[in-house]
Amino acid sequence: MRIRSNGVELFYREAGSPDGPTIVLLHGYPSSSFTFRNIVEPLAETTHVLAFDMPGFGLSEAPPEGCITFAWIARTLEQALMEMGVSSYYLYMHDWGTIVGYMMALSAPSKVLGIILQNGAAHAEGHGLSWDAAKAFWAAPTAENRASLGEWMNFEGVRNEYCGGLPESGVALLSPECWHYDWERLSRPGVIERMFALFCDVKSHFENFSAISDFHKRRQPPCLILWGRHDTFFEMEEICAYQRELNFVEAHILDGGHFLLESHHQECAALIKRFIGGSYDGANCGQSG
């Protein structure tokens, strides 16, 4: 389906009754709403599901020049939700979708019914040593610091988003169509340049860490964390940061990678349905799979 918002046309997937609670699924780099294809139908049994291709990703139009920021993307999705008549929602956030989701939450905290975090980070604890080169580049975007980032916006880099850190038995569970599809989109003229511009704006997320912590402590949204333990981009210490700030955190550490839904979509869908239905495991960190 498509909707026009903030001057761009967005592609989105919708399922379930609008009378039920809404869950907004926010994908990460370099993917699209395609990453949610296996959980939309089961979630739609009990919830109203909305999964957008964020502007510049998948089948959605790209942001205009000068608007390639996470704040602009968040405003665009907020306007789309307003036009759809959605006044409150659960946020499912993965990777860069975590940045967009928290910008939405900080803009309208009363609309957030709860948080589902899947391999994303909103605290310093979640960003380990692998982020040092990025932070150095953001502080001083010199040619030397850019070179230290390495080449990662290429086919092998996209494949690594899915396969990095996984044992061969884990890679065998993945569909290679995923990274081929993402690379086909990423390799279109001008897309890599726009994605790198967004990468440069990730620093705005780091600047929001204090505000996000205040949001957690003040609003106390219930939180479900689904974590692929082989993730090479974010540290599991992120889970402890959530537990420090929130009264209720249900966490499940699963034997998957950064794109957990590619190997554990059935388990994740069941946990999300139970979480939104109000049947919680408690505030302790659990491990399964």
Order of alpha helices (4+ residues) and beta strands (2+ residues): beta-beta-beta-alpha-beta-alpha-beta-alpha-beta-alpha-alpha-alpha-alpha-alpha-alpha-alpha-beta-alpha-beta-alpha-beta
